[in-house]
Amino acid sequence: MIGKFICNNAKTILTKKSMRNIFVTSLLTINILAVAVAQQSANIEFLKQYNGKYSYEVKLFNNAVIKQRLQKLLGAQFNYLVKSIWQVETPIKVENNFVYAWAMQAHSGGDPAATLLADISKNILYVKIVKGNQTKIYSEDGSNTVPKELEDWAKKQISN
């Protein structure tokens, strides 16, 4: 029986070619999953060093980790955020593992505007986009809400 293997449980005869295809497909699947996990788990601890700096100074949206994660989170809205909204901004604020950055379109009066929030300890990014007095929340954890503790802290940053 050279070239054939018998799978007793399924009572199926598998050729070397079909076994090779199964093996290659399994390896590709494992590799894709590993890349996805690595991308999602890319640590955002480095954001702490940006406290008090402007996103343009640190090229925040060119950072591979941030760019990749925001593109995945926002889809087509990523370009809108970076090119159309993020023009007039506040410095990045970092405190107690929370990150806050806010920007608006120049001469817009604050609409459209966007807030980038992060919970460093949980490794989760959140983006709030205001357009036409409507607020859309994007969250990496899929909740489409910002946790109360982070939201309350962010509101305090507006008045500071």
C-alpha positions as CSV (number, residue, x, y, z in Angstrom):
1,M,0.0,0.0,0.0
2,I,2.7,2.5,-0.9
3,G,1.2,5.9,-1.4
4,K,-2.0,5.2,0.4
5,F,-3.0,5.6,4.0
6,I,-6.1,4.3,5.7
7,C,-8.0,6.4,8.2
8,N,-9.7,3.7,10.2
9,N,-12.2,6.1,11.9
10,A,-13.6,7.5,8.7
11,K,-12.8,4.3,6.7
12,T,-11.4,6.6,4.0
13,I,-8.4,5.9,1.8
14,L,-6.1,8.9,1.5
15,T,-3.4,9.3,-1.1
16,K,-0.1,10.9,-0.4
17,K,-1.2,13.9,-2.5
18,S,-4.4,14.4,-0.4
19,M,-2.4,14.0,2.8
20,R,0.1,16.6,1.6
21,N,-2.8,19.0,0.7
22,I,-4.3,18.5,4.2
23,F,-0.9,19.1,5.8
24,V,-0.1,22.2,3.8
25,T,-3.6,23.6,4.5
26,S,-3.2,23.0,8.2
27,L,0.1,24.7,8.3
28,L,-1.3,27.7,6.4
29,T,-4.2,27.9,8.8
30,I,-1.9,27.8,11.9
31,N,0.4,30.4,10.4
32,I,-2.6,32.8,9.6
33,L,-3.9,32.4,13.1
34,A,-0.5,33.0,14.6
35,V,-0.2,36.3,12.6
36,A,-3.7,37.4,13.6
37,V,-3.0,36.8,17.3
38,A,0.4,38.5,17.1
39,Q,-1.2,41.6,15.4
40,Q,-4.0,41.8,18.0
41,S,-1.7,41.3,20.9
42,A,0.9,43.8,19.7
43,N,1.5,45.7,22.9
44,I,0.6,49.4,23.1
45,E,2.8,50.0,26.2
46,F,5.0,52.3,24.1
47,L,2.2,54.9,24.1
48,K,3.3,55.9,27.6
49,Q,6.4,57.7,26.1
50,Y,4.1,60.0,24.1
51,N,2.6,61.8,27.1
52,G,2.5,65.5,26.4
53,K,3.5,65.1,22.8
54,Y,1.5,65.7,19.6
55,S,0.6,62.9,17.3
56,Y,2.4,64.6,14.4
57,E,5.6,64.9,16.5
58,V,5.7,61.2,17.1
59,K,4.2,60.2,13.8
60,L,1.5,58.2,15.7
61,F,-0.5,57.2,12.7
62,N,2.7,56.0,10.9
63,N,3.6,53.7,13.8
64,A,3.1,50.1,12.4
65,V,1.3,48.8,15.5
66,I,-1.2,51.7,15.7
67,K,-1.7,52.0,12.0
68,Q,-2.4,48.3,11.6
69,R,-4.7,48.1,14.5
70,L,-6.6,51.2,13.6
71,Q,-7.0,50.1,10.0
72,K,-8.4,46.9,11.2
73,L,-10.7,48.6,13.6
74,L,-11.9,51.5,11.4
75,G,-11.7,50.0,7.9
76,A,-12.3,52.8,5.4
77,Q,-12.8,55.3,8.2
78,F,-9.1,55.1,9.0
79,N,-8.2,57.4,6.0
80,Y,-11.0,59.7,6.9
81,L,-9.7,60.0,10.4
82,V,-6.1,60.6,9.5
83,K,-6.6,62.8,6.4
84,S,-9.9,64.7,7.0
85,I,-10.3,64.9,10.8
86,W,-6.9,64.8,12.5
87,Q,-5.8,68.3,11.7
88,V,-6.1,70.4,14.9
89,E,-5.2,68.4,17.9
90,T,-4.5,68.3,21.6
91,P,-1.3,66.8,23.1
92,I,-1.5,63.1,23.9
93,K,-2.3,62.5,27.6
94,V,-1.3,59.4,29.4
95,E,-2.2,58.6,33.0
96,N,-2.8,55.4,35.0
97,N,-2.5,53.3,31.8
98,F,-5.1,55.3,29.9
99,V,-4.4,57.3,26.8
100,Y,-6.3,60.3,25.4
101,A,-5.9,62.2,22.2
102,W,-8.4,64.4,20.5
103,A,-8.5,66.2,17.1
104,M,-10.9,68.0,14.8
105,Q,-11.0,69.1,11.2
106,A,-9.5,72.6,10.8
107,H,-12.2,75.4,10.9
108,S,-14.9,72.9,11.7
109,G,-15.9,74.1,15.1
110,G,-15.4,70.6,16.4
111,D,-17.6,68.6,14.0
112,P,-16.1,66.4,12.6
113,A,-13.9,65.5,15.5
114,A,-12.3,62.3,16.8
115,T,-11.0,60.9,20.1
116,L,-8.5,58.2,20.3
117,L,-8.5,56.3,23.6
118,A,-6.5,53.4,24.8
119,D,-6.5,51.1,27.9
120,I,-2.8,50.1,28.0
121,S,-3.3,47.5,30.7
122,K,-6.0,45.7,28.7
123,N,-4.3,46.4,25.3
124,I,-7.5,47.8,23.8
125,L,-7.9,50.8,21.4
126,Y,-11.1,52.9,21.2
127,V,-12.0,55.6,18.6
128,K,-14.9,58.0,18.8
129,I,-15.8,59.8,15.6
130,V,-18.2,62.7,15.7
131,K,-19.8,63.7,12.4
132,G,-23.0,65.6,11.9
133,N,-23.6,65.6,15.7
134,Q,-23.7,61.8,15.6
135,T,-21.0,59.8,17.6
136,K,-19.8,56.5,16.4
137,I,-17.7,54.4,18.8
138,Y,-15.2,51.8,17.5
139,S,-13.7,49.4,20.0
140,E,-11.3,46.5,19.6
141,D,-13.1,44.5,22.2
142,G,-16.2,44.5,20.0
143,S,-18.4,46.3,22.6
144,N,-18.7,49.6,20.6
145,T,-18.6,51.3,24.0
146,V,-15.9,52.9,26.1
147,P,-15.6,51.5,29.6
148,K,-17.1,53.9,32.2
149,E,-13.8,54.5,34.0
150,L,-12.0,55.4,30.8
151,E,-14.9,57.5,29.6
152,D,-15.0,59.5,32.9
153,W,-11.2,60.0,32.8
154,A,-11.4,61.2,29.1
155,K,-14.2,63.7,30.0
156,K,-11.8,65.2,32.6
157,Q,-9.2,65.7,29.9
158,I,-11.4,68.0,28.0
159,S,-11.6,70.5,30.8
160,N,-7.8,70.3,31.6
